[in-house]
Amino acid sequence: MSNNLIRIKSNTSAVEPIEVIQNPLDEFIAGQLTEQTRKAYLSDLRQFFGIGNLTIEHIQEVSFHDLIAYRNKLVSQGYKKTTINRKLASLRAFFKMLKAAGMIENNPADSSLVRGFRQEENLTGKTIPQQTLQNLIKQIATTEDILIRTRDTALVYMLTFGGLRRSEAAQIHWDDLQQDGVFHILSLRETKSGVPQDIKLQDDVIHYLEDYKSTLLKHGYSVQRSVFISLSRNDSHGLALSDHAINNIVKRHALKAGITQNITAHMFRHTCCTLAIEGGAKPQQVQAHLRHKDLKTTMRYYENRERLLDNASDYINIS
């Protein structure tokens, strides 16, 4: 099998050989649309292959037996089934690309050869109860540092009403906040789908963003780039918050508020979805706002709420 990739010219049936790729992993990672996806794939693939130079010969030696052994090793090491499925999906996508490029004959990670774990997503406990959310916001309001207080309030409102992923919140720039007629719009530059997307922002979100922006200006900060910046007195000061930092912020406030539930930044996305459903939003409206690729994802939330709102146990009476 040739180790050369070929590119088909758009105006001819001839093929043009291109350079031998010494490390196919680099080629695969470079082809991903978002930085978040690139990081996730790189982490998963490096765990399987190691960090050394990866050649075509190494890849061609991998069999589905190796993948099964790897899956079973992850199980023995205590990885969650969802994490194992994600790592297998990363390998499956990598080998699929190489097969399409003619670099390997078969995909050793094909799901018919290497089975993942069947998962029925449990949504229970992923939504933040309204009272808990209110307690969290009250806790933030007691923060002495006005910069931190206004930033974290704006962040929580943005996560709750916008249903943003924490990676999306971390990437927001001030000029991403726009007005379309009477509506306030957030234009997301990088999303999970790989294409820019717009979401509507409610007046409450804009109010707290403006309050935060005004506080930044009064304290001499620039409002030309990242919205949510680090206020820690270290080398990260003034730079965009990382995904990890956003998660730590909500966890820290939840801990101070005495909330025993394990609050994470991603739970605000679940909360946004659930509150919209309970408020009467239609499935298609929720799907568009949360930017779910498949309506089936949105419907899981509807079915979960319906199961609880009109449950068989509600009809039992032993009095």
N, C-alpha and C positions, 0 to 999 in steps of 0.2 A: 504494500500500500504506500502511495506517495505521501511524504510528509509535507508537501507543499499545499497551501491553500490556493484556490484559483478564483479570480474575479471575472464575472461575465460583463463585458462592455455593453452599454445600453444601445449602441448603434451598430453592433456587429455580432455575428454568431461566434467570433473567435474568442478564445480565452487567453488571459494574460497571467502568467505565473507571477506570484509575488514572493516576497522574502519568506524563508522558513521561519516559523514562529518558534523561538527557543523555549518560551514559557507560555503555553496555551492558557494558563490561568490568568495571566495578565490581559490577554486578548478578551477573554470572557468577561472579566470584571470591567474592562474599559467599555464594553458594549452595553452596560446597564444604564438606565436612564436617570437614576437619582443617586445622590451620594449615600443616602440611607440604605438603598438596596445594595450598592457596591460594598459597603461596610459589612452588611449582614452576610452576603455571599462569601466575601473574602474570609470572614471569621469561620464560617462553616467548612469551607473547602480546605483552608489551612489546617483545620483540626484533623481532617481525614488524610490529606496528602503530606502534611508537614510544611515547613517554611522554605525548604531548599528548592533549588531550581527544578522545575517540573518539565520533563520532556515528553514528546509524543510516545516514545518507547515505554516510559513509565505508565502512561495512561493505558496503552494497549495491553499491558499486563494485568490490569485490574479486571477481575471477574465478578459475577454476581455473588459468588461465594464470599468474596472479600467484603462486599456490601452487607451481606447477611451477618457476617461475623462482626462487622462494625456496629450494626444496629443492635445486636445482642450485647455487645460490650457497653454501649450507652445505657442499655437497660440495667445491666449489672452495676453500673456506676451511679444509678439513681436518677437519671435524667427523666424529666416529665415526658409523657407520651406526645404531647403537643410539640415539645422541643425536638424530640427525635424525628417526628414527622417533618418538621421544618428543615432539619439538617438533611434528611433524605431527599426532600424536594429540591434543595440547593444542588445536591449531587446529580439528581435526575436532570435538572435544567442544564447543568454543565455538560454532561455527557450527550444530551440531546443536541446541543449546539455543535459539538465535535462530530457527531454522526451526520448532521445536516451538512457540515463542511467537508465530509468525506474523509475525515481523519481517523475514524473508527467505524467498524462494520455494524456493531450492535451496541445498544445502550445497556450496560450492566446494571444500571439502577432502575430499569423499567419496572413499573409497579406490578406487572404480571410476574416478575422474577423476585423482586424484593418488596414484600408487603409492609406497609406502614400500619399504624394502629387506628382502628375505627374510633372516631371521636364524636360524641354527641355533645355539642357545646352547652355547658351549664351556665346560664346567665344569672342564676341566683347569687346575690351577694356582690355583684359587680356594679350595681347602681348605688350611688350615695343617697341615702334617705334625705328628704327635704330638711328635716330638723337638724340632721347632722351637717348638712351643707350650710345652713344658717348659723350654726354654732362655729363652723370653721371661719365664715366671713366675719362674725363678731370677734373672734380671736385675732384675726388679721387687723381689725380696726383698733385693737389695743396696742399694736406695735408702736414703740416710741419713735423710732426713726421714720420720718415722714417719707423719705425716698423709698424705703423698703415697704412701708405701709401702702403707699399709692401704687407702687409697681405690682405688689402681690395681689392687691384687690383687683386691679385691671387684669392681671393674669388669670385669676380664678373666674372672673366674669367672662373673659374671652374663651376659656376652656369650656365653661358650662353652656353658654349660649351659642358658641361657634362649633362645638363638638370637634375641636381640633385634635389631631395627634400632637404629642409633645414635640416631635421633630418639626412639625409645621409651625407651631407657636415659636419655636426657637429661631426660625428663619425669617420671621416677619420684619420688614423694614417700614419705617414711617411712611414712605411714599407708596407702600402697598395699600394704604388706607385711602380710599377714594370715595367720591360722591357721584351717584348716578341719579340726577333729578333730585327727588326728595329722599332717596335711599342711600344708606351708607354701605359701602362694599369693601370687603377685604379680598385682594387678589393674591392668591397663594402661588408663589413662583414654582416651588417644587412640591409635588404631591406623590403619593404612592403610585398613581397611575402614570406618572412621568410627564404629565401635561399640566399647564397652569389651570387653576380653577378659581372661580369667584364664589364667595358666600356673603349673605346678607348679615349685617351687624345691627343689633337692636340698640335703641337709644341709651339703655342702661350701660351697655358696653362702651359706647362712644363717650358717655359722661365720665366714666372712670378712666378711660384712656386719655381724655383731655386733661383731667385732674392730674394724672401721672405726668403727662407731657409738660404741663405748666410747672410742676414741681421740679422736673429735670432742668428746665430753662432757668428757673430762679436760682438753682444751685450750680449753674455754669456748665451743664452737660450739653453735648450736641444731640440734636434730634434729626440728624441727617441719615442715619443708617438703622441699626438694629433697634427694635422697640424694647424688647425685654433684655436688659443688660445686667451683668454682674455688678453688684455693689460691695463685694468682698474686698477687703484691703489687702489684696495680693496682686500677682501679675495678671490675673483675669479681669481686674477692675475696669469697667467701661466696655468690656467686650460682650458679645452676644452670649446669653445663657446657653449652656449645653442642654441636651435632652436630659442628662443625668441630673443637672442642677435644678431643672424645673420639677423633676420628680421629688428631689430632696426638699424643695421649698414647700410643696403641699404636704409632704410627710411631716415636716418640722412643725407646721402650724397645726396639723391634726393632733400631733403629740401634745403640744402646748394646750390645746383645747380639751384634752382628756378624752379624745375619741379613741375607742378601743379597736374599731374597725381598721383594717390595714388599708389606708387610703393611698392610691397611686394616681399619677397624672392621667393615665388612660381611662380611669374610672369616670372622669368627667365626660368623656365621649359617650360612654354607656348611659350616663345620667342625662345628657342632652337628648339622646334618643328616647329614653323612657319618659322623660317629662313632656316631650313633644307628643308622644303617643297618648299619654294620659290627659294631655290638654286638648286632644281631638284632632291632631294632624293626621292626614291620610298617609298610607304607606309610601306612595310615590313622592309626597312632599318630604318625608323623613329621609327617604333614599337619596333625593337630590341634595338635601342639606348636608347629610353626613357623607355624601359622595361614595355610597356603597356601589361597587361595580355591578353586583347582582342583587336583585330585589329579594332573593331568598335570604340574604343576610339580614335585611330589614325585617322581613316577615318573622324571623325567629323571635324578635322582640315583641311583635304583635301577638304571636301565638303564646308566648310566655305570659304576657299581661292578661290575655283572654282566659288562659288556664286558671289564673288566680282570681280574676274578677267574677267569673261564672264557673265555679268549681262544683264538682259533684258533692263535696262535703257540705256545701251551703244548703243542700236540700235535705239534710239529715236532721231530724228532730226527735229527741228522746225525752223531752219534758212532758 
